[in-house]
Amino acid sequence: MKKSQKLLTLCLMLAIIFSGLFVGCTDKSTSDSSIDGKEIVNLKFSFWGSPFEKQAMEKALKDFEAEYDWIKVEPLYIPSDYTAKLTAMIAGNTAPDAGYISDSVILRWAEDDLFLNIFDFLENDSVLRKEDILDTAFYNWAPDKCAGLATAQEGFALMYNVEMFQKAGLPPAPTTVEDAWSWDEFVEVCKKLTIDENGKNATEVGFDHRKIKQYGLQFDNYAGVYLTVVASNNGGWLTEDGKDFGLNKPEALEALQKLADLINVHHVSPSPVQMKSLPDTSIALQTNKIAMTIGGNWSLLDFAQQDFQLGIGIMPKLDSCKTMVLSGGTAIFKTTKHPEEAWLLYRYLANPEVSLDLHAGGLWMPILRDWYTDPQLIGKWATGNDAHPEGYTDAMMNQVLNNGVAMPAFNVRNYGQMRAIVDPALDLVWLGEETAEEAMKRIEPQIIPLIEGYYTN
């Protein structure tokens, strides 16, 4: 009996000792529930993008975990059908804590009360302040409510094959607002760069526009492209008061028709049908199929992989010289159980330093103002690398900073529904089957009922 009691006592003592050791280990951050006394928080962050963007984002999330070691982030990479899959997650109550949101739905979802107000965080944050951020980066769905910030910034510029310019005896494209081509000068350059199968350019007698082997220009029938030209002529999607259809006003119609005339009158740019027989734009530039394109900043990533010297120029001016600025947004879902930690992640990812590969590689432009004005920061992404040609800081970076106009997705109610009507109508304009005036007048009865002004009115 005594022997059994002694054995029991010994077992209890050993249990206490090992228990103390275990508790000691817990205090040293080996517990699954806390680190250094802080409860472990698990977040999910959803995003899309190329394999290159996926790799960069996953690295950024790992670096975030290293800095905030009590926060663990599960990356949700959704490379296709992003909005549909995210919609299903929301319906199933499995939305991520934060993530990319398409510009086509972010403000509508904000009205449905899906997101936290970013202004609430910015007002109380000492690291990231509202004034640090470019004006074109806010998805405001009311004067004091921000659904999210742009994930990056993207502007438009002329991008061209330097050797083809030299062969045509042309100087480099201008890069500053002061030196920007007028529209007529731009058309003349495009003509000199458009060559038929007999070697004649579009300024010469006998030029055959039915047998073109080299186009002077290519542009996508994309809203960011045509709205850049519209904005340069003081036009817009809606009128300034938000009460009428802006694309059916004289300023916008003139700009749209000038773009269409590049295809159907001057024959310096391929039609959407002719584009189908050409290779991808970056390949077409390299192989002398086209000399120049109106490109979004993101295309620099692909151009940097090609074996030719890329030049960059500022967009031509009509009344002024502008660029549209666009991007999808990043938002914090209202269903997150960890809003403060989600904000730490959000704030971290807004810093270009943590995704420098995406910026220096040509895919993104920063949303923070200092990265456009501080020479040391500019040197980290916009100069001295293969993705950013000489002249980039003037032709693209300074344009976004000083003359950037936010896409209608940032502030126009029902923009997505209207664009679904506008773009097919403009396809007929690019094909030469209707004038800009005919097309916009025809669809105006469909557009007018959708006009509800600007979100920030």
C-alpha positions in Angstrom: 0.0 0.0 0.0 2.8 2.4 0.9 4.7 1.4 -2.2 1.7 2.2 -4.3 1.2 5.6 -2.6 4.9 6.4 -3.2 4.6 5.5 -6.9 1.4 7.6 -7.3 3.2 10.6 -5.6 6.1 10.2 -8.0 3.9 10.1 -11.0 2.1 13.3 -9.8 5.4 15.1 -9.3 6.6 14.1 -12.8 3.3 15.2 -14.3 3.6 18.6 -12.6 7.2 19.0 -13.8 6.3 18.1 -17.4 3.3 20.3 -17.2 5.5 23.2 -16.1 7.9 22.5 -19.0 4.9 22.5 -21.4 3.6 25.8 -20.0 7.1 27.3 -20.3 7.2 26.3 -24.0 3.8 27.9 -24.6 5.1 31.2 -23.2 7.9 30.9 -25.8 5.5 31.0 -28.7 5.2 27.3 -29.6 1.4 27.3 -29.0 -0.9 27.0 -32.0 -3.2 29.6 -30.5 -0.8 32.5 -29.6 2.6 34.0 -30.3 4.4 36.1 -27.7 1.1 36.5 -25.9 -0.9 37.6 -29.0 -3.7 35.4 -30.2 -3.0 34.0 -33.7 -5.2 35.6 -36.3 -6.0 33.8 -39.6 -6.9 35.9 -42.6 -7.7 35.0 -46.2 -6.8 37.3 -49.1 -8.1 36.8 -52.6 -6.5 38.0 -55.9 -6.2 37.3 -59.6 -3.3 37.9 -62.0 -0.6 36.3 -64.1 1.7 33.6 -62.7 4.3 36.4 -62.3 1.8 38.4 -60.2 0.8 35.3 -58.2 4.4 34.7 -57.3 5.0 38.3 -56.3 1.8 38.5 -54.2 2.5 35.2 -52.4 6.0 36.5 -51.5 4.5 39.8 -50.2 2.1 37.8 -48.0 4.9 35.7 -46.6 6.9 38.9 -45.9 3.9 40.3 -44.1 3.6 37.2 -41.9 7.3 37.6 -41.0 6.7 41.2 -39.9 3.4 40.5 -38.2 4.1 37.0 -36.9 0.8 36.5 -35.1 -1.1 37.0 -38.3 -1.3 34.1 -40.8 -2.6 34.8 -44.3 -4.0 32.2 -46.6 -3.7 33.3 -50.3 -6.7 32.6 -52.5 -5.5 32.8 -56.0 -8.4 32.9 -58.5 -6.9 33.3 -62.1 -10.2 33.1 -64.0 -13.9 33.8 -63.5 -12.8 35.8 -60.4 -16.0 37.8 -59.8 -18.3 34.9 -60.4 -16.3 32.7 -57.9 -16.1 35.5 -55.4 -19.9 36.1 -55.7 -20.4 32.4 -54.9 -18.1 32.7 -51.8 -20.1 35.7 -50.6 -23.4 33.8 -51.1 -22.0 30.9 -49.1 -20.8 33.1 -46.3 -17.1 32.2 -47.0 -15.9 35.6 -48.3 -12.2 36.3 -47.7 -11.2 39.0 -45.2 -9.9 41.2 -48.0 -9.0 41.0 -51.6 -9.1 42.3 -55.1 -12.5 43.5 -56.4 -13.3 44.1 -60.1 -14.0 47.7 -61.0 -17.2 46.6 -62.6 -18.8 45.6 -59.2 -16.9 47.3 -56.4 -19.1 50.3 -56.0 -22.3 48.3 -56.5 -21.2 45.9 -53.8 -20.3 48.8 -51.6 -23.9 50.0 -51.8 -24.9 46.5 -50.8 -23.0 47.0 -47.6 -20.3 44.3 -48.3 -17.2 46.4 -47.4 -15.8 48.3 -44.5 -15.2 52.0 -45.0 -11.5 52.6 -45.8 -11.8 56.2 -44.6 -12.5 55.0 -41.1 -9.1 53.3 -41.0 -7.2 56.2 -42.7 -8.6 58.8 -40.3 -7.0 56.9 -37.4 -3.8 55.7 -38.9 -0.4 57.3 -38.4 1.4 55.3 -41.1 -0.9 55.7 -44.1 -2.9 58.9 -44.5 -5.5 60.0 -47.0 -3.2 62.8 -48.4 -0.5 60.2 -49.1 -2.7 58.6 -51.8 -3.3 59.8 -55.4 -6.7 61.3 -55.9 -7.4 58.8 -58.7 -7.0 55.8 -56.4 -10.2 56.2 -54.3 -13.4 54.1 -55.0 -15.7 56.5 -53.2 -19.4 55.5 -53.2 -20.4 58.5 -51.1 -18.6 61.7 -50.1 -17.4 60.2 -46.9 -17.4 56.5 -47.8 -14.6 54.6 -49.6 -15.2 51.1 -50.7 -11.5 50.5 -51.3 -8.3 51.9 -52.9 -7.1 51.0 -56.4 -4.8 48.0 -56.3 -2.4 50.0 -58.4 -2.5 52.8 -61.0 -2.5 52.3 -64.8 -2.2 55.1 -67.4 -1.9 55.2 -71.2 0.9 56.3 -73.5 2.3 55.8 -77.0 4.7 52.8 -77.2 6.7 52.2 -80.3 9.5 50.4 -82.0 12.5 52.8 -82.0 14.2 51.1 -85.0 11.1 51.6 -87.2 11.0 55.3 -86.3 14.7 55.6 -87.2 14.1 53.7 -90.5 11.3 56.2 -91.4 13.6 59.1 -90.6 11.4 60.2 -87.7 12.7 61.7 -84.4 11.6 60.1 -81.2 8.1 60.7 -80.0 7.7 63.6 -77.7 7.4 62.8 -74.0 6.3 66.1 -72.4 3.0 68.0 -72.4 4.7 71.0 -73.9 6.0 69.0 -76.9 3.1 66.7 -77.4 1.9 66.2 -81.0 -1.3 67.9 -82.1 -3.7 65.4 -83.5 -2.8 66.4 -87.1 0.9 65.9 -86.4 0.1 62.5 -84.9 -1.8 61.4 -88.0 1.0 62.5 -90.2 3.5 60.4 -88.2 1.2 57.4 -88.4 1.0 57.9 -92.2 4.7 57.9 -92.6 4.9 54.7 -90.6 2.2 52.9 -92.6 3.7 51.0 -95.5 2.0 49.0 -98.3 3.4 45.9 -100.0 5.1 48.1 -102.7 7.0 50.0 -100.0 4.9 53.2 -100.3 3.8 55.0 -97.1 0.4 56.5 -96.6 1.6 60.0 -97.5 2.7 58.9 -101.0 0.9 58.8 -104.3 0.0 55.3 -105.2 -0.2 54.0 -101.6 -2.6 51.0 -101.6 -4.5 50.8 -98.3 -5.8 47.3 -99.3 -2.3 45.8 -99.1 -0.7 47.1 -96.0 2.3 45.2 -94.6 3.1 47.6 -91.8 0.6 49.8 -89.8 1.7 53.0 -88.2 -0.5 52.5 -85.2 -2.6 49.9 -83.4 -5.2 50.6 -80.6 -7.5 48.3 -78.8 -11.2 49.1 -78.8 -11.0 49.4 -75.0 -12.7 52.1 -72.9 -9.5 53.3 -71.4 -8.1 54.1 -74.8 -11.0 55.9 -76.4 -11.8 57.7 -73.1 -8.3 59.0 -73.0 -8.8 60.7 -76.3 -12.3 61.9 -75.3 -10.9 63.4 -72.0 -8.2 65.2 -74.0 -11.0 66.9 -75.9 -12.8 67.9 -72.7 -15.4 65.1 -73.1 -16.6 62.5 -70.7 -18.9 59.5 -70.1 -21.5 61.8 -68.6 -21.8 65.6 -68.7 -20.2 67.4 -65.8 -23.4 67.7 -63.8 -24.0 63.9 -64.2 -27.4 64.4 -65.8 -26.8 63.6 -69.4 -25.0 61.2 -71.8 -21.6 62.8 -72.3 -20.5 60.5 -75.2 -23.2 62.0 -77.4 -21.9 65.6 -76.9 -19.8 67.3 -79.6 -16.5 67.1 -77.7 -16.8 63.4 -77.2 -18.2 62.7 -80.7 -15.3 64.6 -82.3 -12.7 62.5 -80.4 -14.4 59.2 -81.1 -14.6 60.0 -84.8 -11.0 61.0 -85.0 -10.0 57.6 -83.6 -12.3 55.8 -86.0 -10.9 57.8 -88.9 -7.4 56.4 -88.2 -8.8 53.1 -89.3 -11.3 54.0 -92.0 -10.2 57.3 -93.5 -6.4 57.5 -93.0 -5.9 53.7 -93.1 -3.0 53.9 -90.6 -4.5 51.5 -88.0 -6.0 48.0 -88.5 -9.7 47.4 -87.9 -10.9 44.9 -85.3 -11.3 42.4 -88.1 -7.8 43.0 -89.5 -6.4 42.8 -86.0 -7.4 39.1 -85.9 -4.7 38.3 -88.5 -2.0 40.1 -86.6 0.0 38.6 -83.7 -0.1 39.8 -80.1 0.8 43.5 -79.9 4.2 42.9 -78.3 5.1 40.5 -81.1 3.6 42.7 -83.8 5.8 45.6 -82.6 8.9 43.4 -82.6 8.2 41.9 -86.0 7.5 45.3 -87.7 3.8 44.6 -88.2 2.9 47.7 -86.3 5.2 50.7 -85.4 3.2 52.2 -82.6 0.4 51.3 -80.1 -1.7 53.1 -77.5 -0.7 51.0 -74.6 -1.6 50.7 -71.0 1.2 50.7 -68.5 0.7 47.0 -67.7 1.8 46.1 -71.3 5.4 47.2 -70.3 5.7 43.8 -68.6 5.3 42.0 -71.8 7.3 44.4 -73.9 10.3 44.0 -71.6 10.4 40.3 -72.5 10.7 41.0 -76.3 13.9 41.6 -78.2 13.5 45.1 -79.6 14.1 48.7 -78.4 10.9 50.1 -77.0 10.2 53.8 -77.1 7.5 55.7 -75.2 5.8 58.9 -76.0 3.1 61.1 -74.5 -0.4 60.8 -75.9 -1.3 63.4 -78.6 -3.4 66.4 -77.6 -6.7 67.7 -78.8 -7.7 70.5 -76.5 -5.3 69.2 -73.8 -3.1 66.2 -73.0 -4.7 63.7 -70.6 -4.6 60.0 -69.7 -7.3 57.9 -68.2 -6.2 56.1 -64.9 -7.7 52.7 -64.0 -7.3 49.7 -61.8 -9.3 47.2 -60.0 -9.8 47.8 -56.3 -8.8 46.2 -53.1 -11.4 46.0 -50.3 -11.9 44.7 -46.8 -15.1 42.6 -46.4 -17.5 43.6 -43.7 -17.8 40.0 -42.6 -14.2 39.8 -41.5 -13.8 38.8 -37.8 -10.5 40.6 -37.7 -10.9 44.1 -39.1 -7.8 45.6 -37.4 -5.5 42.8 -38.7 -7.1 43.0 -42.1 -6.3 46.7 -42.2 -2.6 46.0 -41.2 -2.5 43.7 -44.2 -4.3 46.2 -46.4 -1.9 49.0 -45.4 1.1 46.7 -45.9 0.1 45.8 -49.5 -0.5 49.5 -50.4 3.2 50.1 -50.0 5.0 49.7 -53.3 8.1 48.5 -51.5 6.5 45.1 -50.7 5.5 44.5 -54.3 8.5 46.2 -56.0 8.8 43.4 -58.5 5.4 44.2 -59.9 6.2 47.9 -60.1 9.7 47.7 -61.4 8.7 44.9 -63.8 6.2 47.2 -65.6 2.9 45.8 -64.4 1.8 48.3 -61.8 2.2 52.0 -61.0 2.1 53.1 -57.3 -0.9 54.6 -55.6 1.2 56.6 -53.2 2.1 60.2 -54.1 5.7 60.1 -52.8 6.6 57.4 -55.3 6.0 60.0 -58.1 7.8 62.9 -56.5 10.7 61.5 -54.4 13.7 60.9 -56.7 15.0 58.0 -54.5 11.7 56.2 -54.6 11.2 56.9 -58.4 14.6 55.3 -58.9 13.4 52.1 -57.3 10.7 51.4 -59.9 10.4 53.9 -62.8 14.0 54.3 -64.0 17.1 52.1 -64.6 15.3 48.9 -65.6 14.3 47.0 -68.8 10.6 47.7 -68.3 10.7 51.5 -68.3 12.1 53.1 -71.4 13.8 56.5 -71.4 11.1 59.2 -71.2 8.8 57.1 -69.1 8.7 59.4 -66.2 7.4 62.3 -68.3 5.2 60.4 -70.8 3.5 58.1 -68.3 4.4 58.7 -64.7 4.0 62.5 -64.6 0.9 62.2 -66.7 -0.8 60.0 -64.2 0.3 62.3 -61.4 -0.6 65.6 -63.0 -3.1 64.9 -65.8 -4.7 61.7 -64.8 -8.5 61.3 -65.1 -10.2 58.5 -63.2 -12.1 56.0 -65.3 -15.9 56.2 -65.0 -15.8 53.0 -63.0 -14.5 55.1 -60.1 -17.5 57.4 -59.9 -20.3 56.8 -62.4 -23.4 55.0 -61.3 -24.5 52.1 -63.5 -21.3 52.4 -65.6 -21.0 48.7 -66.2 -24.5 48.5 -67.5 -24.0 51.5 -69.8 -20.7 50.2 -71.1 -22.4 46.9 -72.1 -24.4 49.1 -74.5 -21.7 51.6 -75.5 -18.9 49.2 -76.5 -20.8 47.1 -79.0 -22.1 50.3 -80.6 -18.6 51.6 -80.9 -17.5 48.4 -82.5 -19.6 49.4 -85.5 -17.8 52.8 -85.5 -14.4 51.2 -85.6 -15.6 49.0 -88.4 -16.8 52.0 -90.4 -20.4 50.9 -90.4 -21.7 53.9 -88.4 -20.3 57.3 -87.6 -19.7 58.1 -83.9 -22.7 60.4 -84.0 -25.0 57.8 -85.5 -24.0 55.2 -83.0 -24.2 57.3 -79.9 -27.5 58.9 -81.0 -28.9 55.4 -81.7 -28.1 54.0 -78.2 -29.0 57.2 -76.3 -32.6 56.1 -75.6 -31.1 52.9 -73.9 -28.5 54.9 -71.9 -30.7 57.8 -70.6 -32.8 55.6 -68.2 -29.6 54.2 -66.7 -28.1 57.6 -65.9 -28.2 58.3 -62.1 -25.2 60.7 -61.9 -22.0 60.3 -59.9 -21.6 58.4 -56.6 -20.1 61.4 -54.9 -22.9 63.8 -55.8 
